[in-house]
Structures are given as C-alpha cells and as structure tokens.
C-alpha cells in the first residue's frame, strides 16, 4: 500500500512545475534578458523571422503550422509567431517575439533541474548550475531571442 501511495505522490509531483524549476526558470530568464539587453532596447525581427515567417503567418494563418521550411518543422516557432501577430500590435511584434523566444529557452534550461535527470547528474546543484552555465555561454548574442535559432 505504501508503494502505491509513494508512486502516486511522485507522479503528481512531476505533473506540475516544482519550486526548483520555477526558481531556475526565473533565474535563467533574467540572465538571458541581461545578456540580450541591447537587443531588447532596440528590438528587430531576425533573419527568416521577418523575411519569411511573419509574412507567411499573415498570409496563410494557423494552417501553416505543419508545413516544413527547408526541411524543418518549426511548429513551436510558428505557433508563437501566430499568437503574437494575432493578439498584439505590429509595433510590438519584435519585442514580444523576442521575449517569447527567451522564455522558451529559459524553460528548456530550467528543465535541467528535473528529477528525471538524476541518473545523469545526481546532485541538484549540478543540474541547476548547468542551466545557469548555458545562459552564460559565449555567442548567445546571436542565438537568444530569435526564431531562426530557437531550434538549435
């Protein structure tokens, strides 16, 4: 009986974000914001965002979510662009897109604190530090905050 109650409590614990994940998310999001601050002060669309994906989202709409572009499915990126172009003003599109991409990257980095990765890195502080170190990696000025590089 105790094994079943332990499993059900463990399952329910993993079904919602933990406090550790939330702390890691806000910390990584803050660090990525600091690293991207010059681009946040002067937001602009980047590469394929403005040349292809935003015009495509405006012309095709939600139907374009499942179409590949140069061999890749950009479902999450296109969904974010659809949401931003449908629910915010065109003037704020670059900033809203950048913030949503940064939030996705922070969520991915924060997911390193998951207990599912204990078999690779048993200590929580090591998994937490890895997420922080990803935020401090060199070369992020081009990678952070744009749709074209979100999948990398």
N, C-alpha and C positions, 0 to 999 in steps of 0.2 A: 504494500500500500504506500509506503513512503517513497518507493522508487517512482511510482506513477505521479504522485504529487510533486516530486522533485522535477520530473520531466515536464510536467505541465507548467510549473512555475518558470522553468528555464525557457520553455517555448514562448510564454507570454512576455518574458523579459526581452527576448530577442526580436519580438514583433514590433516593438516601439523603440524610438531613439533613446539611448541611455544618456545619463547626465554627462558621462565622459565624452560621448560622441558630440553632444551639444557644445560642450566646452571646447573640444577640438575644432568643431566647425566654426565657432565664433572667433577663435584664435587664428585659424588658418585663413578665414575670410578677411579678418583685419590685416594680417600680414600681406595677403595678396592685394588688398586695397592700398596699403602703404607702398608696395612695390609698383603698383600701377598708377600712382597718384598723378604723374604728369599726363598720362593718357586720360585720366578721369577729368582733369581740369580742362582738357581740350578733346572731348570725345569725337571720334570719327569712325565710320564703318571701315572695315579692313578687308582687303583683298576680295575674295569671292562674296563676302557679305553684301557689299554694295553693288558689285558688278553683276552678280548673278542671283543670289538667294533672295534678297529683298524684292527686286523686280519680279522674280518668279513667284514669290509668295503673294504679291499683289495681283498678279495676273491669273494664277491657277488656284490659289487659295489652299484650303486644307487637303484637297485632293492630291497635291504634290508631295505629301509626306512620305509616300512609299516609292517614289521614283528615285533611281540611283543617279548620282552625278559623278562622272569619271570613275565609275566602278565602285563607288561607296554609297551606302545608305546613310544619310545624315538625318535620321529621324528625330533625335532629340534636338539637334540644332535647328532643323526646320520647324519643329513644334514651338520652340522658343521664339523664333522669328515670327511665326504666325500669331502667337499670343501678343507679342509686342506690337506688331503692325496693326492688329485688330483692336487692341484695347488702350493704346497710348497715342499721344500726338506725334506726328512725324518729326517735330523738332526734338523730341526726347528719345527717339529711336536709338541713336548711337549710345547714349549713356545707359538706357535701360537694357539694351543688348549686352553691353559690356558687364554691367552688374549681374545680369542673369548668368552669363558665362563664368564669371568669377565665383558665383555661388555654387555652380555645378562643380567647378574644380575644387573648391573648398570642401564640398560634400564628399568628393572622391578621396581627397587627402585625409579627411576626418574618418573615413571608413576604415582606415588602417588601425584604429583603436578597437575594432570589433573583436569580440572574444573568439570569433571563427578563425582568427589568425594566430591564436595562441600556439598552435603546433609549429609555426614557423618562428615566431618571436614570443616566447613565453611571458616576458615581462611587459606590462602595460606601458611603462615609461619609455621603453624602446620603441614600441609601436607609435606612441604619441610623438616621440622625437623624430621618427621617420616622416611623419606628416608635416611637422614643422620644417624639417630639412628640405623637403620638396618645395616648400614656399620660399626658401632661401637659395634655391639652386640658381646658378648663373644662366643667363639667357632667357629669363622669363619675361623680359620686357616685350618681346615679340609674341610669346606663346600665350600669355594671360590676357583674357578679355576679348578674344575674337573667336568667331565661329569656325573659321577655317582651320584653326589649330586645336579645337576642343577635343577632337577625337584622338589626338596624339597624347 
